[in-house]
């Protein structure tokens, strides 16, 4: 048996999240059994619990995690037993995620974790890091570009600043909501920050880019920021969209078409095999080289899963919330 957390109906964390014992799974053909050491909590886990009708009778949440391979199924090399790994798409389209002592996954979804990277950091790779990396890699990348990262102190934004810098952006700007978050974004490598609560973001970006605008925006809230995007972007600029705080966004046709702005919508769960391989390879290479900062804002235990979900839901943690199991 293993300890696990789960929910069976939508609702507030304190009302629907339960902790108990469940049978330890066994790896099937092509699968690995991972002893989970850390489980990452993401906004998508909260949104699923709050409002997406459960597709299964019982759901063990969380798609991100890291641990050690404890057993392998048929067709998987026995040499992988004992390997440190990080996980992606854990609970995507399946009932059981990483909020448990053991987790079964297709072998490809357990990626070797560099020895210099701890499990808590590895539990941030699947959604935050891969989202940030695809946003800067897609459609030609950011080499030589000025880039604006919306929400530069967030879990995705903090990585996006670093990746834009590593991939050769000439200027990296970030929006933030206060001085502490500005310092956090600057420490990650931003050239300047803009406080969207106190400053005119368009005016500041134009001033910082000599009136040209940025070539790329990494966008976390399309609905909230759509009206300002044409004013932020240089002619032919590009928006990598990975989130929106409302289900519908309104884009003004004329300002967008006159500037020739391009939009790329993506969700990290559905990356193509080639895009995921490219991002995983770059991420692991940088991690091995010690080039990354990992913003683990809170380390809790499995018993603290309610508090962990509440922290993510409230946005009170500056960085990733991780359960150490």
Beta strands, then each sheet from edge to edge (+ up, - down):
strand 1: 2-6
strand 2: 18-22
strand 3: 31-41
strand 4: 64-72
strand 5: 84-87
strand 6: 102-106
strand 7: 110-112
strand 8: 146-149
strand 9: 171-176
strand 10: 192-195
strand 11: 214-219
strand 12: 233-241
strand 13: 262-265
strand 14: 296-301
strand 15: 320-324
sheet 1: 1+ 2-
sheet 2: 6+ 3- 4+ 5- 7+
sheet 3: 6+ 3- 15+ 14+
sheet 4: 10+ 9+ 8+ 11+ 12+ 13+
end
